[in-house]
Amino acid sequence: MKNIRILSLIAVLTIFFGCETETFRPVIDLENGDFISAEFTSPATGSAVLNFEDADSEFEKLEWSASDFGVTLPVEYTIVASADANFASTYEVGV
């Protein structure tokens, strides 16, 4: 009877601890990969200056090309603004 309990305990422990779920984590090879990074298409420089004289007019539309990493991945784009040219302090304008 004692041997059956020990064998049952070993079987239960093997079931619970013997199997692990493997997770797939894709890796992008930045050196040799064929991927396309996002680039600004409008404005062409990727930056723009706002001033008080034009505060009542509509700002130009920001547009960029989509990234392509060769696999379907969620991509998030964030527009960041700063009051100084060095971007010492920034805040998010939109996504």
N, C-alpha and C positions, 0 to 999 in steps of 0.2 A: 504494500500500500504506500509505503514511504517513497519507493522508487517511482510510482505513478505520479505522485505529487511533484517530485523533483523534475520529472520529464515534462509534466504539464507546465510548470513554472518556466522551464527553459524554452518550451514551445511558445508560450505567451510573450516572453521577453524577446525572442527571435522575431516574432511577428511585429511587435511594436518598434523595436530598435534596429531591425535588420533592413528595413526599407527606407530609403530616403528619396525625397522628391528633388529631382535635378531641375535647376532653373537655367534657362537659356538667356544669356546676356550677349546681345550683339556687340561686336567690336568693329569700329570704323577705322580703317587704315588710312590715316591722313597723309602719309608719305606716298603711297602707291595707289590709293583709291581713286576711282573715277567718280568724283562728286562735284556738284556745282554749288557754290556758296551764294547766298542771297546778296544782291547788289542793288543799290539805288538806281532807278531809272528816271525818277523825277523827284526833286531836283537832281541834276546830273552829278553835283559834287557830294551829295549825301548830307549836306548841311545847309542851313539858311539862317539869315540874321533878321530878327524882328526889331522894328523900331517904333517909336511913339507916333511918328508922322503917318504911318500906314496902319495904325491900330484899328481904324474903322473899316478897312478893306479886308476882303477874304484872303486868307493865306493860301499859298499854292498847295496843290494836292501832293501828298507824299506817296510815292509808289516804288515798289521794289520787286525784283524777280524772285521766284520761289527757289528754295534750296532743294537739291536732289542728292540724296546720299546713296541711291541705288536700292534702298529698301524703304518700306513705308514706315515713317517715324513721325510722331507728333512734334511739330515745330512751333515755337512761340516767338513772335516778334514783339519787341518793346521799343517804343519811341521815348527817348530820353532828352530832356531839355536842361539847360543851365544858364544862369545869368552871366557867367564869365566864360571867356574863350578856353580856359584851361580845364573846364568841367570839374572844378574843385568841389562844388556842391551841386548835385543833380536831383531831378525829380522826374517821375514817369508821367508823360503826357497822355499816352494811350497805348493800347495793344492792338 
